Amino acid sequence: MVVLSQPVLDNLAHHFETCKPADEINIIPAVNLSDYSNAKKLILEACKEFGFFKVTNHGVSMEFLDRLESEVVEFFKLPQQEKEKSGPPSPFGYGNKKIGPNGDVGWVEYLLLSTDAAKATCPGISDTLWCLVNEYVCAMRKMVCEVLEMIAEELKIGSNNKDVLSKLIKNEKSDSCFRVNHYPPCPDNNNNNNNNNNNNNNNNKNEILQPLLMNGQDLIGFGEHTDPQIISVVKSNNTSGLQICLKDGTWVAVPPDPTSFFFIVGDSLKVMTNGRFRSVKHRVLAGDSVKSRVSMIYFGGPPLSEKITPLPSILEEGEVSLYKEFTWSEYKNAAYKTRLGDDRLGLFQK
């Protein structure tokens, strides 16, 4: 077991105590991709109101998704020393508990992989898993580009500019990445074991885990944050835990749906729409004491040299940019120097 430093734990506990409790109502927008004209409208509305939506009828084979998830689970079942052959992440590779270089931690282990086959090296991963990941990344890139072109159309950017967003993902220099998160079952912190032989172990466990608990029950899996890229796509198993933050600060639990994909608006797309879209804060709580949560995330990023500015075609007469001009490389470097929950875009606001 990894023992977390007390200052880090105290900071996490304080940070989460300030959040409003999650609401159980289901208000997550659902978009049927096969209904093109209606899908465009729903996506645009969801990006503005939530920065988040669910996609159904996406055309990705469930049999393929099940095979990929099965291979991912097999990797995380490996002995710890075998998994660590693929780490530590720098930036790509296997990581455990520690999220990034700035003190963020969570009840999670993960693989972070480049979508550029030439850069993708991770010695502990099987050839089968590599092949499935590459196929999955291709499917996600295609779906992301389809959605971004719907957004461009609905924003009335112009028939000749349909690919103004998607071309950034299709570009061979696109700085995209793929992440797999595994949240192990949460230890039973409410188990009052009367066996005296186990008392010391239980006390030690509770001392480590208690600062990571929110509301005395849920363990922090991945702390609240926004994604810095253009857009992200999440696929998870049937275990709950993902939550998003609404405009009023209320946290809403996202019901799991292993047959669908969830899209998350990133900071870059928020800037490109000059604040019209929300880059939604989200987090994962690892509160299930029996089942693991497995999630796969494709992060669609632009080329490093791409300037991130509001699209001129959507600015109204007299409207000025809310943000200073910056490249994706500059924003990425700034983002990874901050803590997860920091307001990264605040550094670039005018």
C-alpha positions as CSV (number, residue, x, y, z in Angstrom):
1,M,0.0,0.0,0.0
2,V,1.2,3.5,-0.8
3,V,1.4,5.8,2.2
4,L,0.4,9.3,1.2
5,S,2.1,12.3,2.8
6,Q,-0.1,14.2,5.4
7,P,0.2,17.7,3.8
8,V,-1.1,16.3,0.5
9,L,-3.9,14.5,2.2
10,D,-4.9,17.6,4.2
11,N,-5.0,19.7,1.1
12,L,-7.2,17.2,-0.7
13,A,-9.6,16.9,2.2
14,H,-10.0,20.7,2.5
15,H,-10.5,21.1,-1.2
16,F,-13.3,18.5,-1.4
17,E,-15.1,19.8,1.7
18,T,-15.8,23.1,-0.2
19,C,-17.8,21.3,-2.9
20,K,-21.6,21.0,-2.9
21,P,-22.9,17.4,-2.6
22,A,-23.8,15.5,-5.7
23,D,-27.4,15.5,-6.9
24,E,-28.9,12.1,-7.9
25,I,-31.2,13.4,-10.6
26,N,-30.4,12.4,-14.2
27,I,-30.0,15.5,-16.4
28,I,-27.2,14.3,-18.6
29,P,-28.0,15.3,-22.2
30,A,-28.2,12.2,-24.5
31,V,-27.4,12.6,-28.3
32,N,-28.4,10.0,-30.9
33,L,-25.6,10.3,-33.5
34,S,-27.7,8.5,-36.1
35,D,-30.2,11.5,-36.1
36,Y,-27.8,14.0,-37.7
37,S,-29.9,17.1,-37.8
38,N,-31.3,16.8,-34.3
39,A,-27.9,15.7,-33.0
40,K,-26.2,18.9,-34.1
41,K,-28.7,21.0,-32.1
42,L,-28.5,18.9,-29.0
43,I,-24.7,18.9,-29.0
44,L,-24.5,22.7,-29.3
45,E,-27.0,23.2,-26.5
46,A,-25.2,20.7,-24.3
47,C,-21.8,22.3,-24.9
48,K,-23.2,25.7,-23.9
49,E,-25.1,24.5,-20.8
50,F,-23.1,21.6,-19.5
51,G,-19.9,21.2,-21.4
52,F,-20.8,17.5,-21.3
53,F,-23.1,15.0,-23.2
54,K,-23.7,11.3,-23.8
55,V,-23.5,9.8,-27.3
56,T,-25.6,6.8,-28.3
57,N,-25.9,4.9,-31.7
58,H,-22.2,5.6,-32.3
59,G,-21.5,2.6,-34.5
60,V,-18.6,1.3,-32.4
61,S,-18.9,-2.5,-32.0
62,M,-19.7,-3.6,-28.4
63,E,-17.9,-6.9,-29.0
64,F,-14.7,-4.9,-29.8
65,L,-15.2,-2.7,-26.7
66,D,-15.7,-5.7,-24.5
67,R,-12.4,-7.3,-25.8
68,L,-10.5,-4.1,-25.2
69,E,-11.9,-3.7,-21.7
70,S,-11.0,-7.4,-20.9
71,E,-7.4,-6.8,-22.0
72,V,-7.2,-3.7,-19.9
73,V,-8.5,-5.5,-16.9
74,E,-5.9,-8.3,-17.4
75,F,-3.1,-5.7,-17.4
76,F,-4.2,-4.2,-14.1
77,K,-4.4,-7.7,-12.6
78,L,-0.7,-8.2,-13.2
79,P,1.6,-8.2,-10.1
80,Q,2.6,-4.7,-9.1
81,Q,6.2,-5.2,-10.2
82,E,5.1,-6.3,-13.7
83,K,2.9,-3.2,-14.1
84,E,5.7,-0.9,-12.9
85,K,7.8,-2.1,-15.9
86,S,5.6,0.3,-17.9
87,G,6.3,3.2,-15.6
88,P,6.8,5.7,-14.1
89,P,5.0,8.0,-16.5
90,S,7.3,10.6,-18.1
91,P,4.8,11.7,-19.3
92,F,3.6,8.4,-20.8
93,G,3.5,5.1,-19.0
94,Y,2.0,3.4,-15.9
95,G,1.2,5.4,-12.8
96,N,-0.2,4.6,-9.4
97,K,-1.9,6.9,-6.8
98,K,0.2,9.9,-7.9
99,I,-1.5,12.1,-10.5
100,G,1.0,14.5,-12.2
101,P,4.1,16.1,-10.7
102,N,2.4,18.7,-8.4
103,G,1.2,16.7,-5.4
104,D,-2.2,15.5,-6.7
105,V,-3.1,11.9,-5.6
106,G,-6.1,9.6,-5.9
107,W,-7.4,6.1,-5.4
108,V,-6.4,5.2,-9.0
109,E,-3.8,3.5,-11.2
110,Y,-3.5,4.3,-14.8
111,L,-1.8,4.0,-18.2
112,L,-1.2,7.2,-20.2
113,L,-0.3,6.5,-23.8
114,S,0.6,8.6,-26.9
115,T,-1.7,8.2,-29.9
116,D,1.4,8.6,-32.1
117,A,2.5,5.1,-32.9
118,A,6.1,6.3,-33.4
119,K,6.2,7.6,-29.8
120,A,4.2,4.8,-28.2
121,T,6.6,2.7,-26.2
122,C,5.5,0.8,-23.0
123,P,7.4,-2.4,-22.4
124,G,4.9,-4.0,-20.1
125,I,2.0,-3.9,-22.5
126,S,1.0,-7.0,-24.6
127,D,0.9,-6.8,-28.4
128,T,-2.8,-7.7,-28.2
129,L,-3.5,-4.7,-26.0
130,W,-1.5,-2.4,-28.2
131,C,-3.4,-3.5,-31.3
132,L,-6.8,-3.0,-29.6
133,V,-5.7,0.4,-28.3
134,N,-4.6,1.5,-31.8
135,E,-7.9,0.4,-33.2
136,Y,-9.8,2.2,-30.5
137,V,-7.9,5.4,-30.9
138,C,-8.7,5.4,-34.7
139,A,-12.4,4.9,-33.9
140,M,-12.4,7.7,-31.3
141,R,-10.6,10.1,-33.6
142,K,-13.2,9.5,-36.3
143,M,-16.1,10.0,-33.9
144,V,-14.5,13.2,-32.4
145,C,-14.0,14.6,-35.9
146,E,-17.7,13.8,-36.7
147,V,-18.9,15.6,-33.6
148,L,-16.6,18.6,-34.1
149,E,-17.9,19.0,-37.7
150,M,-21.4,19.0,-36.4
151,I,-20.5,21.7,-34.0
152,A,-18.9,23.8,-36.7
153,E,-22.0,23.5,-38.9
154,E,-24.4,24.4,-36.0
155,L,-22.2,27.4,-35.1
156,K,-22.8,28.6,-38.7
157,I,-19.1,28.9,-39.3
158,G,-19.7,28.3,-43.0
159,S,-19.9,25.5,-45.5
160,N,-16.3,25.8,-46.5
161,N,-15.1,25.8,-42.8
162,K,-16.8,22.6,-41.7
163,D,-13.4,21.1,-40.8
164,V,-12.1,24.2,-38.9
165,L,-12.1,22.2,-35.7
166,S,-11.8,18.6,-36.9
167,K,-8.7,19.4,-39.0
168,L,-6.8,20.0,-35.7
169,I,-7.4,16.4,-34.7
170,K,-6.8,14.9,-38.1
171,N,-3.5,16.7,-38.4
172,E,-0.6,14.3,-38.2
173,K,1.0,16.5,-35.6
174,S,-2.1,16.5,-33.4
175,D,-1.1,16.3,-29.8
176,S,-3.7,13.8,-28.6
177,C,-3.3,11.0,-26.0
178,F,-5.1,8.1,-24.6
179,R,-5.6,7.2,-20.9
180,V,-6.9,4.2,-19.0
181,N,-7.9,4.7,-15.4
182,H,-8.5,1.8,-13.0
183,Y,-10.1,2.5,-9.7
184,P,-9.8,-0.6,-7.4
185,P,-12.6,-1.5,-5.0
186,C,-12.7,1.0,-2.1
187,P,-11.6,-0.5,1.2
188,D,-14.5,-1.0,3.6
189,N,-13.9,1.9,6.0
190,N,-17.0,1.3,8.0
191,N,-16.2,-2.3,8.9
192,N,-16.0,-2.5,12.7
193,N,-14.1,-5.8,12.9
194,N,-14.2,-7.2,16.4
195,N,-11.2,-9.4,15.9
196,N,-8.5,-7.9,18.1
197,N,-5.8,-9.3,15.8
198,N,-7.0,-7.0,13.0
199,N,-7.4,-3.9,15.1
200,N,-4.0,-2.4,14.4
201,N,-4.3,-3.1,10.6
202,N,-7.7,-1.4,10.5
203,N,-6.5,1.6,12.4
204,N,-3.5,2.0,10.1
205,K,-5.8,1.7,7.1
206,N,-8.2,4.3,8.4
207,E,-5.4,6.8,9.2
208,I,-4.3,6.6,5.5
209,L,-7.7,6.7,3.9
210,Q,-9.7,9.0,6.2
211,P,-8.3,12.3,4.7
212,L,-9.3,11.0,1.2
213,L,-12.9,10.4,2.3
214,M,-15.7,12.9,1.3
215,N,-18.9,12.9,3.4
216,G,-17.4,10.1,5.4
217,Q,-18.0,7.6,2.6
218,D,-16.6,8.2,-0.8
219,L,-12.9,7.9,-1.6
220,I,-11.4,10.4,-4.0
221,G,-10.5,8.6,-7.2
222,F,-9.5,11.5,-9.4
223,G,-9.8,15.1,-8.1
224,E,-11.9,17.8,-9.8
225,H,-10.4,19.4,-12.9
226,T,-11.1,20.5,-16.4
227,D,-9.5,19.0,-19.5
228,P,-7.1,21.3,-21.2
229,Q,-7.5,19.8,-24.7
230,I,-10.2,20.5,-27.3
231,I,-12.5,17.7,-26.4
232,S,-12.4,14.4,-24.6
233,V,-14.3,11.1,-24.9
234,V,-14.9,8.8,-21.9
235,K,-15.9,5.2,-22.1
236,S,-16.4,3.3,-18.7
237,N,-17.7,0.0,-17.4
238,N,-20.9,-0.3,-15.4
239,T,-19.5,1.1,-12.1
240,S,-20.5,4.6,-11.0
241,G,-18.2,7.4,-9.8
242,L,-18.0,10.1,-12.5
243,Q,-19.5,13.4,-11.5
244,I,-19.8,16.8,-13.2
245,C,-20.2,20.3,-11.8
246,L,-23.1,22.4,-12.9
247,K,-23.1,26.2,-13.3
248,D,-24.4,26.7,-9.8
249,G,-21.6,24.6,-8.2
250,T,-23.8,21.5,-7.6
251,W,-22.1,18.2,-8.3
252,V,-24.2,15.7,-10.4
253,A,-23.5,12.0,-10.5
254,V,-23.3,10.6,-14.1
255,P,-25.2,7.3,-14.3
256,P,-22.9,4.7,-15.8
257,D,-23.7,3.4,-19.3
258,P,-21.1,1.0,-20.7
259,T,-22.8,1.1,-24.2
260,S,-22.3,4.8,-24.7
261,F,-19.6,7.4,-24.8
262,F,-19.4,10.7,-22.8
263,F,-18.0,13.8,-24.4
264,I,-16.3,16.5,-22.3
265,V,-15.6,20.0,-23.6
266,G,-12.0,21.1,-23.0
267,D,-10.5,24.4,-22.1
268,S,-9.2,24.9,-25.7
269,L,-12.6,24.6,-27.2
270,K,-14.0,27.0,-24.6
271,V,-11.4,29.6,-25.8
272,M,-12.1,28.9,-29.5
273,T,-15.8,29.7,-28.9
274,N,-14.8,32.7,-26.7
275,G,-16.5,31.3,-23.7
276,R,-19.7,30.2,-25.3
277,F,-19.0,26.6,-24.4
278,R,-18.3,25.4,-20.9
279,S,-15.2,23.4,-20.0
280,V,-16.8,21.4,-17.3
281,K,-15.2,20.5,-14.0
282,H,-15.5,16.8,-13.4
283,R,-14.2,14.2,-10.9
284,V,-14.3,10.6,-10.0
285,L,-15.3,9.1,-6.6
286,A,-14.1,5.6,-5.9
287,G,-16.8,4.6,-3.4
288,D,-17.6,1.0,-4.5
289,S,-16.3,-1.6,-2.1
290,V,-16.9,-4.5,-4.4
291,K,-16.5,-3.5,-8.1
292,S,-13.6,-1.8,-9.8
293,R,-14.2,1.2,-12.1
294,V,-12.4,1.1,-15.5
295,S,-12.5,4.2,-17.8
296,M,-10.8,4.9,-21.1
297,I,-10.4,8.5,-22.2
298,Y,-9.3,9.8,-25.6
299,F,-8.1,13.4,-25.4
300,G,-8.3,15.2,-28.7
301,G,-5.6,17.9,-28.8
302,P,-4.3,20.3,-31.5
303,P,-0.7,20.4,-32.8
304,L,1.7,22.0,-30.3
305,S,2.3,25.0,-32.5
306,E,-1.5,25.7,-33.0
307,K,-2.6,29.2,-31.8
308,I,-5.6,28.9,-29.5
309,T,-7.8,31.9,-30.1
310,P,-11.5,32.5,-30.7
311,L,-12.6,31.6,-34.2
312,P,-13.0,34.9,-36.1
313,S,-16.1,33.6,-37.8
314,I,-18.1,33.3,-34.6
315,L,-17.2,36.7,-33.1
316,E,-20.0,39.2,-33.4
317,E,-19.4,42.8,-34.5
318,G,-17.4,44.6,-31.8
319,E,-16.8,41.4,-29.8
320,V,-13.3,41.0,-28.4
321,S,-11.5,37.9,-27.2
322,L,-11.8,37.1,-23.5
323,Y,-8.4,35.5,-23.6
324,K,-4.8,36.4,-24.4
325,E,-3.4,34.6,-27.5
326,F,-1.4,31.5,-26.7
327,T,-0.3,28.3,-28.4
328,W,-1.4,24.8,-27.3
329,S,2.2,24.1,-26.3
330,E,2.2,27.2,-24.0
331,Y,-1.1,26.3,-22.4
332,K,-0.2,22.7,-22.0
333,N,3.0,23.6,-20.2
334,A,1.2,26.0,-18.0
335,A,-1.5,23.5,-17.2
336,Y,0.8,20.8,-16.1
337,K,2.5,23.1,-13.7
338,T,-0.7,23.6,-11.8
339,R,-2.7,21.5,-9.4
340,L,-5.7,19.6,-10.8
341,G,-8.4,21.9,-9.4
342,D,-6.7,25.2,-10.3
343,D,-8.3,27.7,-12.7
344,R,-5.8,27.2,-15.5
345,L,-7.6,29.5,-18.0
346,G,-7.5,32.3,-15.4
347,L,-3.8,32.7,-16.2
348,F,-4.8,33.6,-19.8
349,Q,-7.8,35.8,-19.3
350,K,-7.6,39.4,-20.3
